[in-house]
Amino acid sequence: MGRLNDRVAIITGAAQGIGAVYAKALAGEGAKVVVADLLDGTAVAEEISATGADVLTVNVDVSNEESTNAMVRETLDRFGRLDVLVANAAVFGNLSLKPFDEIDVDEWDRVMAVNVRGPFLCAKAAVPAMRENGYGRIINVASGTVFKGTPYFLHYVTSKGAIVAFTRCLAREVGEHGICVNTIAPGLVLSESVRRNEAMLEALSGPVLASRAIKRDQTPEDLIGALLFLASDDSAFMTGQVVVVDGGSAMP
């Protein structure tokens, strides 16, 4: 029996990369999963469905309140409940390193809209359904860069620092309703988008690898254990926390 049998989980940014790995892992533990993304999630959903799991695809712009509300409505219409929200969608893989005073204001706003407003709107849409059932698991995604002060990514690192604060505050507000709110903070993960960003890999992979206690690259699969722990009842008395999964690079 899976740890998430009969649970319903929304994963944003699940059409590819880390989000797709999250969706498959949750389905593998028995969850009914919602592959939510601005991109087409059909291929991921078909792969999950082929295993016998129940899956729904939803097109969502996490920076838009009407869109996130529609995502939750479609989930409830299909499955009747919502137990887990993985707020994974973010702007990162296509960013370029640059001094802070060369970051365009529009780029700053785009990063904040997706990386900070997105989890806020997703939680705002999801919590009423969780509160009604007296149960919920919200899993946000920060970054190990928050604890290292990584330069030349000021907008990204700032957005992920906001997620740490957001997680702690939200956990205080919804704990009485049986809802746990925690954050995973990965290191540099060799996802599809990161692999395509050659400049980022060239600049970061060497220093990051050197800083790790475990001397190897990080893959999306390295995050599955922490994800399933936070999504399941294994973490029932844990909330407001940040779990750093980066091979021992940042040790806050």
C-alpha positions as CSV (number, residue, x, y, z in Angstrom):
1,M,0.0,0.0,0.0
2,G,1.3,3.4,-0.9
3,R,1.8,6.2,1.6
4,L,-0.5,8.5,-0.4
5,N,-3.3,6.1,-1.4
6,D,-6.5,8.1,-2.2
7,R,-4.7,11.4,-1.6
8,V,-5.1,14.1,-4.3
9,A,-2.0,16.1,-5.2
10,I,-1.5,19.2,-7.4
11,I,2.0,19.7,-8.8
12,T,2.7,23.0,-10.6
13,G,5.3,23.1,-13.2
14,A,4.8,19.4,-13.8
15,A,5.0,19.2,-17.5
16,Q,8.8,18.6,-17.5
17,G,11.9,18.5,-15.3
18,I,11.7,18.3,-11.6
19,G,7.9,18.8,-11.5
20,A,7.4,15.8,-13.8
21,V,9.5,13.6,-11.5
22,Y,7.5,14.8,-8.5
23,A,4.2,14.0,-10.2
24,K,5.4,10.4,-11.1
25,A,6.7,9.9,-7.6
26,L,3.5,10.9,-5.9
27,A,1.5,8.8,-8.3
28,G,3.8,5.9,-7.5
29,E,2.8,6.2,-3.9
30,G,-0.9,6.0,-4.7
31,A,-1.9,9.6,-5.2
32,K,-4.2,10.9,-7.8
33,V,-2.2,13.6,-9.4
34,V,-2.9,16.9,-11.2
35,V,-0.2,17.8,-13.7
36,A,-0.5,21.6,-13.7
37,D,1.6,23.7,-16.0
38,L,1.6,26.6,-18.5
39,L,3.1,24.1,-20.9
40,D,1.3,21.0,-22.3
41,G,1.5,18.2,-19.7
42,T,-0.1,15.6,-21.8
43,A,3.0,13.5,-22.3
44,V,3.7,13.3,-18.6
45,A,0.1,12.5,-17.8
46,E,0.0,9.7,-20.3
47,E,3.2,8.2,-18.8
48,I,1.6,8.3,-15.4
49,S,-1.8,7.0,-16.6
50,A,0.0,4.0,-18.2
51,T,1.0,2.9,-14.7
52,G,-2.7,2.7,-13.7
53,A,-2.7,5.9,-11.7
54,D,-5.4,8.5,-11.9
55,V,-4.2,11.8,-13.5
56,L,-5.6,15.1,-14.6
57,T,-3.8,17.8,-16.7
58,V,-4.6,21.4,-16.1
59,N,-3.2,24.4,-17.9
60,V,-2.3,27.1,-15.4
61,D,-0.5,30.4,-15.1
62,V,0.4,30.5,-11.4
63,S,0.9,34.2,-11.5
64,N,-2.8,34.7,-12.4
65,E,-5.4,34.4,-9.6
66,E,-8.2,33.4,-11.9
67,S,-6.1,30.7,-13.4
68,T,-5.0,29.2,-10.0
69,N,-8.6,29.3,-8.8
70,A,-9.7,27.4,-12.0
71,M,-6.9,24.9,-11.3
72,V,-8.3,24.0,-7.9
73,R,-11.9,24.0,-9.2
74,E,-11.0,21.5,-11.9
75,T,-9.2,19.3,-9.4
76,L,-12.3,19.3,-7.0
77,D,-14.6,18.7,-9.9
78,R,-12.6,15.6,-11.0
79,F,-11.5,14.2,-7.6
80,G,-13.7,15.8,-5.0
81,R,-10.9,16.8,-2.7
82,L,-7.4,18.2,-2.5
83,D,-4.8,17.0,0.0
84,V,-1.4,18.0,-1.3
85,L,-0.1,21.1,-3.1
86,V,3.5,21.1,-4.5
87,A,4.2,24.7,-5.6
88,N,7.0,23.8,-7.9
89,A,6.6,26.2,-10.8
90,A,9.4,28.8,-11.0
91,V,11.5,30.9,-13.3
92,F,15.1,29.7,-13.1
93,G,16.5,27.5,-15.8
94,N,16.5,30.2,-18.5
95,L,18.0,33.0,-16.4
96,S,21.5,34.3,-17.0
97,L,24.0,35.3,-14.3
98,K,24.4,39.1,-14.1
99,P,25.3,41.8,-11.6
100,F,22.3,43.1,-9.7
101,D,22.4,46.5,-11.4
102,E,22.1,44.9,-14.8
103,I,18.9,43.0,-14.0
104,D,16.1,44.6,-16.0
105,V,13.0,45.6,-13.9
106,D,10.7,43.6,-16.2
107,E,12.8,40.5,-15.6
108,W,12.8,41.1,-11.8
109,D,9.0,41.5,-11.9
110,R,8.6,38.3,-13.9
111,V,10.7,36.3,-11.5
112,M,8.7,37.6,-8.5
113,A,5.4,37.1,-10.2
114,V,6.0,33.4,-10.8
115,N,8.3,32.5,-7.9
116,V,6.6,34.4,-5.1
117,R,3.1,35.5,-6.2
118,G,2.6,32.0,-7.7
119,P,2.9,30.0,-4.5
120,F,0.8,32.6,-2.7
121,L,-2.0,32.3,-5.2
122,C,-1.8,28.6,-5.3
123,A,-2.0,28.3,-1.5
124,K,-4.8,30.9,-1.5
125,A,-6.8,28.8,-3.9
126,A,-6.0,25.4,-2.3
127,V,-6.3,26.1,1.5
128,P,-10.2,26.4,1.6
129,A,-10.5,22.8,0.3
130,M,-7.9,21.6,2.7
131,R,-9.4,23.5,5.6
132,E,-12.8,21.9,4.8
133,N,-11.3,18.4,5.2
134,G,-9.1,19.3,8.2
135,Y,-6.1,18.0,6.3
136,G,-3.4,19.3,3.9
137,R,0.2,19.3,2.9
138,I,1.6,22.3,1.2
139,I,5.2,21.9,-0.1
140,N,6.9,25.0,-1.4
141,V,10.3,25.0,-3.2
142,A,13.1,27.4,-2.1
143,S,16.8,27.0,-2.9
144,G,20.1,26.3,-1.2
145,T,21.3,29.6,-2.6
146,V,19.2,31.4,0.0
147,F,21.6,30.1,2.7
148,K,24.8,30.9,0.7
149,G,24.0,34.3,-0.7
150,T,24.9,33.2,-4.2
151,P,25.8,36.3,-6.3
152,Y,24.6,37.3,-9.8
153,F,21.1,35.8,-9.3
154,L,19.8,38.5,-6.9
155,H,16.2,38.3,-8.2
156,Y,16.0,34.5,-8.1
157,V,17.7,34.2,-4.7
158,T,15.5,36.9,-3.3
159,S,12.4,35.2,-4.5
160,K,13.4,31.9,-2.9
161,G,14.2,33.7,0.4
162,A,10.7,35.1,0.3
163,I,9.4,31.5,0.0
164,V,11.2,30.6,3.3
165,A,9.4,33.5,5.1
166,F,6.1,32.7,3.3
167,T,6.3,29.1,4.5
168,R,6.9,30.0,8.1
169,C,4.1,32.6,8.2
170,L,1.5,30.4,6.4
171,A,2.3,27.4,8.7
172,R,1.3,29.5,11.7
173,E,-2.0,30.5,10.1
174,V,-3.2,27.1,8.9
175,G,-1.8,24.6,11.4
176,E,-5.0,24.5,13.5
177,H,-6.8,23.2,10.4
178,G,-4.5,20.2,10.1
179,I,-2.5,21.7,7.3
180,C,1.3,21.4,7.3
181,V,3.4,23.8,5.2
182,N,7.0,23.0,4.5
183,T,9.7,23.8,2.0
184,I,12.3,21.8,0.1
185,A,15.5,23.7,-0.8
186,P,17.4,21.9,-3.5
187,G,20.9,22.6,-4.7
188,L,21.8,23.0,-8.4
189,V,19.7,20.2,-10.0
190,L,20.6,19.0,-13.4
191,S,17.0,19.3,-14.7
192,E,16.2,19.6,-18.4
193,S,16.1,23.4,-18.4
194,V,19.4,23.7,-16.5
195,R,21.1,21.3,-18.8
196,R,20.1,23.5,-21.7
197,N,21.6,26.6,-20.1
198,E,25.2,26.1,-20.9
199,A,26.4,29.4,-19.5
200,M,24.8,28.6,-16.2
201,L,26.3,25.1,-16.0
202,E,29.7,26.5,-16.9
203,A,29.6,29.2,-14.3
204,L,28.0,27.2,-11.4
205,S,28.6,23.4,-11.7
206,G,32.3,23.5,-10.8
207,P,32.0,25.7,-7.6
208,V,28.8,24.0,-6.5
209,L,30.3,20.5,-6.9
210,A,33.4,21.6,-4.9
211,S,31.2,22.9,-2.1
212,R,29.3,19.7,-1.6
213,A,30.1,17.1,1.0
214,I,28.7,14.5,-1.4
215,K,30.8,14.9,-4.5
216,R,28.4,14.4,-7.4
217,D,25.9,16.2,-9.5
218,Q,22.3,16.4,-8.2
219,T,19.4,15.0,-10.2
220,P,15.7,15.5,-9.8
221,E,15.4,12.0,-8.4
222,D,17.5,13.1,-5.4
223,L,14.5,15.1,-4.2
224,I,11.9,12.3,-4.2
225,G,12.6,11.1,-0.7
226,A,12.1,14.5,0.9
227,L,9.0,15.1,-1.3
228,L,7.3,11.9,-0.2
229,F,8.2,12.5,3.4
230,L,6.6,16.0,3.4
231,A,3.6,14.9,1.4
232,S,2.7,12.0,3.6
233,D,1.8,11.4,7.2
234,D,5.4,10.7,8.0
235,S,5.8,14.5,8.5
236,A,2.4,15.0,10.4
237,F,4.0,16.9,13.3
238,M,6.4,19.0,11.2
239,T,5.5,22.4,9.8
240,G,7.2,25.7,8.9
241,Q,10.4,23.9,8.1
242,V,13.0,24.1,5.3
243,V,14.6,20.8,4.2
244,V,17.8,21.4,2.4
245,V,18.6,18.7,-0.1
246,D,21.9,19.6,-1.9
247,G,24.5,17.1,-1.0
248,G,25.8,19.1,1.9
249,S,26.7,22.3,0.1
250,A,24.6,24.6,2.4
251,M,24.4,23.6,6.0
252,P,22.1,26.2,7.6
